[in-house]
Amino acid sequence: MLLAPLSARSDGADEDEGANLSDPKAQVCSCNDVSVGQLKAAIHDLGVDEATLLVVKKCSKAGTGCGGCEPLVKKFLEAELKSMGGVLN
């Protein structure tokens, strides 16, 4: 049995309630098996100027399957860019 992405079956709670984004081995995208560490590496490799949501998704493959993790990818990208002195455009 397949379950809908968390974003599609949310009960109003925070979508990433159970996600541990400080653990580099934690899974961000189950469709493409992308971990926090892989996502962070992609963002840092791209740098502040190049790391847009579209480019990060293309490079990491996170958020390109069912799309259920895209809000989490975006939130993580915003936080990483902020820590690098940038902002999400």
DANORCOR-V368260 format. One record per residue. N is the residue number from 1. RES is the residue in one letter. SS is DSSP state (h for helix, s for strand, l for the rest). Layout:
BEGIN
((N:RES:SS) (N:RES:SS))
END
This chain:
BEGIN
((1:M:l) (2:L:l) (3:L:l) (4:A:l) (5:P:l) (6:L:h) (7:S:h) (8:A:h) (9:R:l) (10:S:l) (11:D:l) (12:G:l) (13:A:l) (14:D:l) (15:E:l) (16:D:l) (17:E:l) (18:G:l) (19:A:l) (20:N:l) (21:L:l) (22:S:l) (23:D:l) (24:P:l) (25:K:l) (26:A:l) (27:Q:s) (28:V:s) (29:C:s) (30:S:l) (31:C:l) (32:N:l) (33:D:l) (34:V:s) (35:S:s) (36:V:h) (37:G:h) (38:Q:h) (39:L:h) (40:K:h) (41:A:h) (42:A:h) (43:I:h) (44:H:h) (45:D:h) (46:L:h) (47:G:h) (48:V:h) (49:D:h) (50:E:h) (51:A:l) (52:T:l) (53:L:h) (54:L:h) (55:V:h) (56:V:h) (57:K:h) (58:K:h) (59:C:h) (60:S:h) (61:K:l) (62:A:l) (63:G:l) (64:T:l) (65:G:l) (66:C:l) (67:G:l) (68:G:l) (69:C:l) (70:E:h) (71:P:h) (72:L:h) (73:V:h) (74:K:h) (75:K:h) (76:F:h) (77:L:h) (78:E:h) (79:A:h) (80:E:h) (81:L:h) (82:K:h) (83:S:h) (84:M:l) (85:G:l) (86:G:l) (87:V:l) (88:L:l) (89:N:l))
END
